[in-house]
Amino acid sequence: MTSRKPIDGMALGIMVVFCFTMGLQQIALKSTGNDIAPILQIGMRSGIAAVLVMAYVLLRGKKLVFADGNWKPGLAVGTLFALEYLFLGEALRYTSASHAVIFLYTSPVFSALILHFLIDSERLSPVQWCGILLAFAGIAVAFLWHPGAAVSTQTDMLWGDFLALLAGVSWGLTTVLIRSSKLANVSSEQTLLYQLVVAFVVLIGAAIWMDQTAINPTPLALASVAFQTLIISFGGFLVWFWMLNTYIASRLGVLSFMTPLYGVVLGALILGEKIEAGFLYGSVMVIGGIVLVSGHGWIKQLLTRRRVSLNPTIKPD
């Protein structure tokens, strides 16, 4: 098994494009929500992407394994994945796309906090604890600082922000379950199939139950569904897992902080969303906390190299 490479110029370029694309996800859902409800869009994209992933598995000659009972945590992961996008889809009806992407990407904070108590090797360092405290302080600032907004607007936005935060919690729990169950030994394609199939069933059912099945097939709406299916759910999966198999995962995780940054900027540029001072300050704190939680190993390594370069007598840790 070849060792994974550190981040190089190609990896950085791919991550810039990848994060930009993922940041565009919420923008596409929000901008076409009046034509096709976000929940319905995500349900549709999950079903089509599941077929594409299955075709990819068959063409690559890979096998799906069920003998060890991994279907049980697989269904649980699929349910959490469906809840993540159910919360996100509903959040986009009440809050801005920029708010949604920031709160969604709090997931590493929740997964790191839970894994700390479940797996000895995942114990948090002091730097990571500082990151978690900083992220939670940022969440509080982004939630509570809405000066000058009407009461009704504040109420809707707070509800949407809360739903987006629940989406982030669901994503974090998904990571925890994958890391701590039999799915840790299952191929990424099979895990993704569990997520896509269950999400398709749950979200289409939720759209029917909540009467969100109306479709106005405008060119922009159809383009959004195609983008969600081919670029996000299928192409994004292929790129991300190739990157994880090629480069050091922790360093990719640090670079993924670009996604919420893109989401905020694109929300302002494309949708004309106003970036309030409280949300801006809170977002900076949240993103800073995520970088400390996800990138503590890389940060420690960089600091060690710096110390060694300044004083060659120091031995690296």
Phi, psi and chi 1 to 4 in degrees:
 res  aa     phi    psi   chi1   chi2   chi3   chi4
   1 MET       -  122.8 -174.4  176.4 -173.9      -
   2 THR   -75.8  144.3   58.5      -      -      -
   3 SER   -73.5  150.9   59.4      -      -      -
   4 ARG   -78.0  148.8  -70.0  175.2  173.3   80.9
   5 LYS   -88.2  152.7  -59.5 -170.2  -64.8 -176.6
   6 PRO   -70.1  168.0   25.1  -33.4      -      -
   7 ILE   -65.8  128.6  -61.1  -61.3      -      -
   8 ASP  -118.4 -174.1   54.1   22.3      -      -
   9 GLY   -61.3  -39.8      -      -      -      -
  10 MET   -65.6  -42.9 -174.3  174.7   73.9      -
  11 ALA   -61.7  -42.9      -      -      -      -
  12 LEU   -63.1  -42.5 -179.4   58.9      -      -
  13 GLY   -63.0  -42.7      -      -      -      -
  14 ILE   -64.3  -41.8  -68.9  173.9      -      -
  15 MET   -66.5  -34.8  -77.1  -60.8  -67.4      -
  16 VAL   -61.2  -46.8  167.5      -      -      -
  17 VAL   -69.0  -41.9  175.9      -      -      -
  18 PHE   -62.4  -47.4  175.7   79.2      -      -
  19 CYS   -66.6  -37.1  -68.6      -      -      -
  20 PHE   -60.1  -45.0  175.3   83.7      -      -
  21 THR   -63.1  -44.5  -57.1      -      -      -
  22 MET   -68.0  -33.4  -61.7  -55.1  -68.5      -
  23 GLY   -67.7  -25.0      -      -      -      -
  24 LEU   -76.8  -15.0 -161.2   56.6      -      -
  25 GLN   -57.0  -52.5  175.4 -175.2 -166.2      -
  26 GLN   -64.8  -33.3  -77.4   71.4 -133.3      -
  27 ILE   -64.4  -45.0  -50.7  -58.9      -      -
  28 ALA   -63.7  -42.8      -      -      -      -
  29 LEU   -64.5  -43.9  -70.4  168.7      -      -
  30 LYS   -67.5  -43.1 -179.0   75.7  173.5 -179.7
  31 SER   -70.7  -21.9   63.0      -      -      -
  32 THR  -112.7   10.8   58.0      -      -      -
  33 GLY   -61.4  -27.0      -      -      -      -
  34 ASN   -76.4  -19.2  -68.3  -30.0      -      -
  35 ASP   -94.8  -41.0  -63.2  -43.3      -      -
  36 ILE  -140.2  120.8  -54.7  178.1      -      -
  37 ALA   -56.0  140.6      -      -      -      -
  38 PRO   -53.0  -40.6  -29.2   36.4      -      -
  39 ILE   -62.3  -42.2  -70.1  175.3      -      -
  40 LEU   -66.4  -42.0 -177.4   59.1      -      -
  41 GLN   -58.1  -46.3  -76.7 -165.0   55.9      -
  42 ILE   -67.9  -37.5  -59.8  168.0      -      -
  43 GLY   -62.8  -44.1      -      -      -      -
  44 MET   -63.3  -45.5  -67.3  167.1   61.4      -
  45 ARG   -66.0  -34.0   87.3  178.6 -169.7 -168.1
  46 SER   -66.0  -42.6  -62.4      -      -      -
  47 GLY   -64.9  -47.1      -      -      -      -
  48 ILE   -66.2  -42.5  -59.3  170.6      -      -
  49 ALA   -64.3  -33.9      -      -      -      -
  50 ALA   -61.2  -41.5      -      -      -      -
  51 VAL   -63.7  -42.6  173.9      -      -      -
  52 LEU   -65.9  -41.2  -65.9  175.2      -      -
  53 VAL   -65.4  -40.4  171.7      -      -      -
  54 MET   -62.1  -42.1 -169.6   66.7 -149.7      -
  55 ALA   -62.3  -39.9      -      -      -      -
  56 TYR   -62.3  -43.5  172.9   80.4      -      -
  57 VAL   -61.3  -44.9  168.7      -      -      -
  58 LEU   -66.9  -41.0  -66.1  175.0      -      -
  59 LEU   -66.3  -32.4  -72.0  173.2      -      -
  60 ARG   -83.3   -4.5  -65.9  -68.7  -60.1  -87.5
  61 GLY    71.6   22.7      -      -      -      -
  62 LYS   -85.6  156.9  -63.2 -172.2  175.5 -176.3
  63 LYS  -114.2  145.7  -66.0 -177.0  179.5  179.8
  64 LEU   -95.5  133.9  -57.3  179.1      -      -
  65 VAL  -113.6  127.6  179.1      -      -      -
  66 PHE  -125.8   -4.8  -58.5   97.6      -      -
  67 ALA   -62.5  -29.2      -      -      -      -
  68 ASP   -87.0    7.3   63.4  -11.2      -      -
  69 GLY    78.7   19.3      -      -      -      -
  70 ASN   -67.9   -9.7   63.7   68.7      -      -
  71 TRP   -65.6  -25.3   62.4  -89.0      -      -
  72 LYS   -68.6  -56.6  -65.5  178.2 -178.8  178.2
  73 PRO   -64.8  -24.9   21.0  -32.3      -      -
  74 GLY   -62.7  -43.3      -      -      -      -
  75 LEU   -67.1  -36.7  -69.1  179.3      -      -
  76 ALA   -65.9  -42.4      -      -      -      -
  77 VAL   -64.4  -40.8  160.1      -      -      -
  78 GLY   -60.9  -38.5      -      -      -      -
  79 THR   -66.4  -43.2  -59.1      -      -      -
  80 LEU   -63.9  -39.3  -73.3  170.7      -      -
  81 PHE   -62.7  -42.6 -177.0   76.9      -      -
  82 ALA   -64.7  -41.0      -      -      -      -
  83 LEU   -63.6  -39.7  -75.8  175.3      -      -
  84 GLU   -54.5  -47.7  172.7 -167.6  -22.3      -
  85 TYR   -82.9  -21.6  -80.0  102.2      -      -
  86 LEU   -66.1  -46.7  178.9   61.7      -      -
  87 PHE   -63.4  -42.7  -70.3  136.5      -      -
  88 LEU   -64.9  -44.7  177.5   62.8      -      -
  89 GLY   -60.3  -42.1      -      -      -      -
  90 GLU   -71.5  -35.1  -77.3  -62.6  -76.9      -
  91 ALA   -59.9  -39.1      -      -      -      -
  92 LEU   -68.3  -12.1  -71.6  168.4      -      -
  93 ARG   -81.1  -17.6  -62.3  176.9   61.1 -159.3
  94 TYR  -119.4  -28.0  -63.2   96.7      -      -
  95 THR  -123.9  175.0 -167.1      -      -      -
  96 SER   -78.3  160.9   64.7      -      -      -
  97 ALA   -64.8  -36.0      -      -      -      -
  98 SER   -66.2  -40.8   55.6      -      -      -
  99 HIS   -63.2  -43.6  -81.4 -135.9      -      -
 100 ALA   -61.0  -42.8      -      -      -      -
 101 VAL   -69.9  -35.7   71.4      -      -      -
 102 ILE   -64.6  -48.5  -73.1  -67.1      -      -
 103 PHE   -70.8  -32.3  -70.9  117.5      -      -
 104 LEU   -62.4  -40.4  173.8   64.0      -      -
 105 TYR   -85.0   17.9  -86.0   81.7      -      -
 106 THR   -79.9   -3.0   58.3      -      -      -
 107 SER   -52.8  -41.8   61.0      -      -      -
 108 PRO   -59.9  -29.6  -21.6   33.2      -      -
 109 VAL   -66.2  -45.4  174.2      -      -      -
 110 PHE   -69.9  -41.0  -66.8  107.2      -      -
 111 SER   -66.0  -40.9   58.3      -      -      -
 112 ALA   -64.6  -39.9      -      -      -      -
 113 LEU   -65.3  -42.8 -173.3   58.8      -      -
 114 ILE   -71.1  -43.5  -62.4  169.6      -      -
 115 LEU   -62.5  -27.9  -74.9  168.7      -      -
 116 HIS   -56.4  -36.4  170.2   79.9      -      -
 117 PHE   -92.4   -8.4  -63.1  100.9      -      -
 118 LEU  -105.0  -36.2  -66.7 -179.5      -      -
 119 ILE  -127.1  125.5  -58.7  175.7      -      -
 120 ASP   -59.5  -38.6  -71.2  -20.3      -      -
 121 SER   -71.4   -8.5   61.5      -      -      -
 122 GLU  -104.4   18.8  -63.4  -74.1  -12.6      -
 123 ARG   -60.4  138.5  -63.9  -69.3 -176.8 -174.6
 124 LEU   -78.4  139.8  -66.2  169.7      -      -
 125 SER   -85.0  166.7   68.1      -      -      -
 126 PRO   -55.9  -38.4  -28.4   36.1      -      -
 127 VAL   -62.3  -41.7  171.0      -      -      -
 128 GLN   -66.5  -38.3  -73.1  177.4  -62.5      -
 129 TRP   -62.0  -38.8  -81.9  113.7      -      -
 130 CYS   -62.3  -39.9  -70.3      -      -      -
 131 GLY   -63.6  -40.9      -      -      -      -
 132 ILE   -65.3  -44.5  -75.1  177.8      -      -
 133 LEU   -63.1  -40.4  -67.8  175.1      -      -
 134 LEU   -64.8  -42.1 -178.6   61.9      -      -
 135 ALA   -65.0  -43.7      -      -      -      -
 136 PHE   -67.5  -35.5  -81.8  119.8      -      -
 137 ALA   -64.2  -40.1      -      -      -      -
 138 GLY   -63.8  -39.8      -      -      -      -
 139 ILE   -59.5  -44.7  -69.4  170.9      -      -
 140 ALA   -62.3  -43.4      -      -      -      -
 141 VAL   -63.7  -46.3  169.9      -      -      -
 142 ALA   -64.5  -33.7      -      -      -      -
 143 PHE   -71.0  -46.6 -106.1  104.5      -      -
 144 LEU   -96.7  -16.3  -58.6  176.0      -      -
 145 TRP   -96.7   91.6 -167.4  -11.8      -      -
 146 HIS  -131.9   61.6  -63.4  -73.9      -      -
 147 PRO   -66.8  138.1   25.7  -34.2      -      -
 148 GLY    84.2   -9.0      -      -      -      -
 149 ALA   -81.4  147.5      -      -      -      -
 150 ALA   -64.0  153.4      -      -      -      -
 151 VAL   -59.7  -44.0  174.1      -      -      -
 152 SER   -63.7  -39.4   59.0      -      -      -
 153 THR   -65.9  -43.0  -59.3      -      -      -
 154 GLN   -61.1  -42.0  -74.1 -168.3   40.2      -
 155 THR   -63.4  -47.3  -59.4      -      -      -
 156 ASP   -61.6  -45.2  -77.0  -10.5      -      -
 157 MET   -66.9  -39.8 -175.6  161.3  -75.8      -
 158 LEU   -62.8  -40.6  -77.7  172.8      -      -
 159 TRP   -65.6  -44.6  175.9 -120.6      -      -
 160 GLY   -63.9  -41.6      -      -      -      -
 161 ASP   -61.9  -40.7  -70.5   -8.7      -      -
 162 PHE   -63.3  -42.1  177.2   66.6      -      -
 163 LEU   -63.9  -39.9  -70.1  172.7      -      -
 164 ALA   -65.4  -36.4      -      -      -      -
 165 LEU   -65.9  -39.5 -173.4   62.0      -      -
 166 LEU   -62.2  -33.9  -71.8 -179.5      -      -
 167 ALA   -63.2  -41.1      -      -      -      -
 168 GLY   -64.6  -39.7      -      -      -      -
 169 VAL   -62.9  -44.0  173.1      -      -      -
 170 SER   -61.4  -41.8  -60.6      -      -      -
 171 TRP   -63.4  -43.2 -172.9    0.5      -      -
 172 GLY   -60.9  -41.9      -      -      -      -
 173 LEU   -65.3  -34.2  -71.9  172.3      -      -
 174 THR   -60.8  -45.5  -60.1      -      -      -
 175 THR   -61.0  -43.2  -58.4      -      -      -
 176 VAL   -61.2  -46.6  170.0      -      -      -
 177 LEU   -65.4  -39.6 -174.2   52.8      -      -
 178 ILE   -64.0  -42.4  -69.6  173.5      -      -
 179 ARG   -70.0  -29.9  -66.4  -76.0  -57.4  -84.0
 180 SER  -109.9   12.1   59.5      -      -      -
 181 SER  -126.7 -174.6   71.0      -      -      -
 182 LYS   -63.8  -15.6  -66.4  178.8  179.2  178.4
 183 LEU   -67.3  -16.4  -66.5  177.1      -      -
 184 ALA   -63.4  -22.6      -      -      -      -
 185 ASN  -107.3   10.9  -59.7  -43.9      -      -
 186 VAL  -102.4  150.3  171.0      -      -      -
 187 SER   -61.2  150.7   69.5      -      -      -
 188 SER   -62.0  -32.6   56.0      -      -      -
 189 GLU   -63.9  -41.5  -65.9   90.6  -13.6      -
 190 GLN   -68.3  -41.4 -175.5  164.8  -17.7      -
 191 THR   -61.2  -42.7  -60.5      -      -      -
 192 LEU   -63.5  -38.7 -177.3   65.5      -      -
 193 LEU   -62.6  -41.8  -82.5  171.6      -      -
 194 TYR   -55.5  -46.0  -77.8  132.2      -      -
 195 GLN   -65.1  -46.4  -66.7  174.2  -53.1      -
 196 LEU   -68.2  -42.9  -67.4  174.1      -      -
 197 VAL   -66.0  -47.2  170.6      -      -      -
 198 VAL   -65.5  -40.1  175.9      -      -      -
 199 ALA   -61.9  -40.6      -      -      -      -
 200 PHE   -59.2  -49.1  167.9   70.2      -      -
 201 VAL   -64.5  -48.4  174.0      -      -      -
 202 VAL   -68.3  -45.5  171.1      -      -      -
 203 LEU   -74.1  -36.7  -64.9  177.7      -      -
 204 ILE   -65.4  -41.5  -66.9  -63.0      -      -
 205 GLY   -62.2  -41.5      -      -      -      -
 206 ALA   -65.1  -39.6      -      -      -      -
 207 ALA   -62.7  -40.4      -      -      -      -
 208 ILE   -66.5  -45.3  -65.7  171.7      -      -
 209 TRP   -64.7  -36.7 -178.5   62.0      -      -
 210 MET   -93.2    9.3  -67.0 -172.3  -70.6      -
 211 ASP    56.4   48.5 -164.8   23.5      -      -
 212 GLN  -118.7   44.2  -64.4 -174.2   26.6      -
 213 THR  -104.6   -0.4   55.9      -      -      -
 214 ALA   -67.3  137.8      -      -      -      -
 215 ILE  -128.4  125.0  -63.0  177.3      -      -
 216 ASN  -110.1   98.9  179.6   22.8      -      -
 217 PRO   -74.6   63.0   29.9  -35.4      -      -
 218 THR   -73.0  158.0   63.2      -      -      -
 219 PRO   -56.1  -39.0  -27.8   36.2      -      -
 220 LEU   -66.7  -40.0 -175.2   60.6      -      -
 221 ALA   -65.3  -44.5      -      -      -      -
 222 LEU   -65.7  -37.6  -64.3  177.3      -      -
 223 ALA   -64.7  -36.7      -      -      -      -
 224 SER   -64.0  -45.0  175.7      -      -      -
 225 VAL   -62.1  -43.2  173.3      -      -      -
 226 ALA   -63.0  -42.6      -      -      -      -
 227 PHE   -62.3  -46.8  167.8   75.0      -      -
 228 GLN   -60.2  -39.3  -58.7  -73.1  -23.1      -
 229 THR   -76.9  -56.1  -58.6      -      -      -
 230 LEU   -78.9  -39.5  -60.8  174.9      -      -
 231 ILE   -90.4  -45.8  -54.6  -59.9      -      -
 232 ILE   -81.2  -61.7  -60.6  -63.0      -      -
 233 SER   -77.2  -28.7  -69.7      -      -      -
 234 PHE  -105.9  -61.6 -179.4   63.5      -      -
 235 GLY   -62.6  -41.0      -      -      -      -
 236 GLY   -60.7  -38.8      -      -      -      -
 237 PHE   -61.7  -46.4  144.4   73.1      -      -
 238 LEU   -62.3  -45.0  -67.3  177.2      -      -
 239 VAL   -65.0  -47.4  170.5      -      -      -
 240 TRP   -62.5  -45.5 -178.9 -116.4      -      -
 241 PHE   -73.7  -28.2  -76.9  110.5      -      -
 242 TRP   -65.6  -41.4  176.5   79.8      -      -
 243 MET   -63.0  -42.6  -66.5  -74.3  -75.5      -
 244 LEU   -64.7  -32.1  -73.1  176.9      -      -
 245 ASN   -81.3  -13.2  -71.7  -31.7      -      -
 246 THR  -107.0  -39.1  -54.3      -      -      -
 247 TYR  -117.6  164.6  -63.7   96.9      -      -
 248 ILE   -65.9  122.3  -60.9  172.1      -      -
 249 ALA   -61.8  -40.9      -      -      -      -
 250 SER   -62.6  -34.4   61.2      -      -      -
 251 ARG   -75.5  -32.5  -59.5 -173.9 -178.5 -177.3
 252 LEU   -65.2  -38.8  -68.3  175.2      -      -
 253 GLY   -60.5  -37.3      -      -      -      -
 254 VAL   -65.2  -42.9  176.9      -      -      -
 255 LEU   -67.4  -23.0  -68.0  176.5      -      -
 256 SER   -66.8   -9.3   65.5      -      -      -
 257 PHE   -62.7  -15.9   83.4   92.3      -      -
 258 MET   -65.5  -26.5  -70.2 -174.1  -71.5      -
 259 THR   -60.0  -53.4  -61.7      -      -      -
 260 PRO   -63.2  -31.2   17.5  -30.2      -      -
 261 LEU   -62.7  -46.8  -74.0  178.5      -      -
 262 TYR   -60.4  -41.8  -81.1  130.9      -      -
 263 GLY   -58.4  -42.9      -      -      -      -
 264 VAL   -66.2  -47.0  171.7      -      -      -
 265 VAL   -65.2  -45.0  172.9      -      -      -
 266 LEU   -66.4  -35.5  -69.0  171.3      -      -
 267 GLY   -61.4  -39.4      -      -      -      -
 268 ALA   -71.8  -42.7      -      -      -      -
 269 LEU   -75.3  -43.4  -66.5  177.7      -      -
 270 ILE   -89.6  -43.4  -62.9  176.1      -      -
 271 LEU   -98.4   -6.3  -59.5  178.8      -      -
 272 GLY    69.0   27.3      -      -      -      -
 273 GLU   -72.6  136.5  -65.1  178.0  -14.1      -
 274 LYS   -80.0  132.2 -177.0  179.7  178.6 -178.7
 275 ILE   -99.1  103.0  -57.8  177.7      -      -
 276 GLU   -71.9  153.5  -47.4   94.5  -25.1      -
 277 ALA   -59.2  -43.8      -      -      -      -
 278 GLY   -62.6  -42.0      -      -      -      -
 279 PHE   -66.5  -38.8  174.2   67.1      -      -
 280 LEU   -63.3  -47.9 -179.9   60.5      -      -
 281 TYR   -63.3  -44.4  -61.2  146.6      -      -
 282 GLY   -62.5  -39.2      -      -      -      -
 283 SER   -63.8  -42.1  -62.5      -      -      -
 284 VAL   -61.3  -41.2  170.5      -      -      -
 285 MET   -66.4  -42.6  -65.2  168.3   69.1      -
 286 VAL   -62.7  -48.5  168.6      -      -      -
 287 ILE   -64.4  -39.4  -67.2  171.4      -      -
 288 GLY   -61.4  -42.2      -      -      -      -
 289 GLY   -63.4  -40.7      -      -      -      -
 290 ILE   -62.9  -42.0  -68.0  170.2      -      -
 291 VAL   -62.6  -41.4  170.0      -      -      -
 292 LEU   -66.5  -39.9  -69.9  177.2      -      -
 293 VAL   -69.9  -47.7  170.8      -      -      -
 294 SER   -80.9  -29.9  -60.2      -      -      -
 295 GLY  -111.5   20.2      -      -      -      -
 296 HIS   -60.6  -37.1   72.0  -73.0      -      -
 297 GLY   -64.6  -44.2      -      -      -      -
 298 TRP   -66.2  -43.1 -167.0    5.8      -      -
 299 ILE   -60.7  -43.5  -65.4  170.7      -      -
 300 LYS   -61.8  -41.9 -178.9  179.8  178.5 -179.3
 301 GLN   -64.5  -41.4 -171.8  177.5   54.5      -
 302 LEU   -64.8  -41.6  -69.5  174.8      -      -
 303 LEU   -65.6  -38.2  -68.7  175.8      -      -
 304 THR   -63.9  -44.3  -60.8      -      -      -
 305 ARG   -60.5  -39.4  -72.2 -179.9 -179.7  175.8
 306 ARG   -63.3  -44.9  174.1   69.8  173.7  169.8
 307 ARG   -63.6  -42.0  -71.8  167.0   53.8 -152.0
 308 VAL   -66.0  -38.8  170.6      -      -      -
 309 SER   -66.0  -32.6   66.5      -      -      -
 310 LEU   -81.0  -29.2  -66.3  175.1      -      -
 311 ASN  -140.9   91.0 -173.1   -5.0      -      -
 312 PRO   -60.4  -15.2  -22.6   33.8      -      -
 313 THR   -75.6  -14.4   61.4      -      -      -
 314 ILE   -77.3  132.2  -62.2  176.5      -      -
 315 LYS   -87.2  135.2  -66.3 -177.2  178.7 -179.8
 316 PRO   -61.9  149.5  -21.9   32.8      -      -
 317 ASP   -66.1      -  -65.8  -23.8      -      -
